[in-house]
Amino acid sequence: AGYSVAFAGPYLAVGAPQDFSKGVVRAGMVRIYKVSGLGIEPEPVAVLTGETARPWSRTGFSLSGGLMAGRPTFVVGALSGNGTGLDNGSAYVLRLEPEDD
């Protein structure tokens, strides 16, 4: 874990493109953690797993984070995802709901 990282607002995304998901080789995974003045929460608030139809999608190979319309947002890359064709790569946009503080 920790191949790629990105921040968006109070969240940290950690990409692990070599992780196995549901027994699928290197499907990849991204874990999103809440960050505060006390540090990083130990448990993720969200987990995105890679495609499980076939191995090697490598979700979490690349990450970018920022705010979109005031909401924490991450773009997650899957190096060999099958978004529009076999192994041509995929990108996923994750927009998180703002928390009431």
Rosetta blueprint (number, residue, H / E / L):
1 A L
2 G L
3 Y L
4 S E
5 V E
6 A E
7 F E
8 A E
9 G L
10 P L
11 Y E
12 L E
13 A E
14 V E
15 G E
16 A E
17 P L
18 Q L
19 D L
20 F L
21 S E
22 K L
23 G L
24 V E
25 V L
26 R L
27 A L
28 G E
29 M E
30 V E
31 R E
32 I E
33 Y E
34 K E
35 V E
36 S E
37 G L
38 L L
39 G E
40 I E
41 E L
42 P L
43 E L
44 P L
45 V L
46 A E
47 V E
48 L E
49 T E
50 G L
51 E L
52 T L
53 A L
54 R L
55 P L
56 W L
57 S L
58 R L
59 T E
60 G E
61 F E
62 S E
63 L E
64 S E
65 G E
66 G E
67 L E
68 M E
69 A L
70 G L
71 R E
72 P E
73 T E
74 F E
75 V E
76 V E
77 G E
78 A E
79 L L
80 S L
81 G L
82 N L
83 G L
84 T L
85 G L
86 L L
87 D L
88 N L
89 G L
90 S E
91 A E
92 Y E
93 V E
94 L E
95 R E
96 L L
97 E L
98 P L
99 E L
100 D L
101 D L
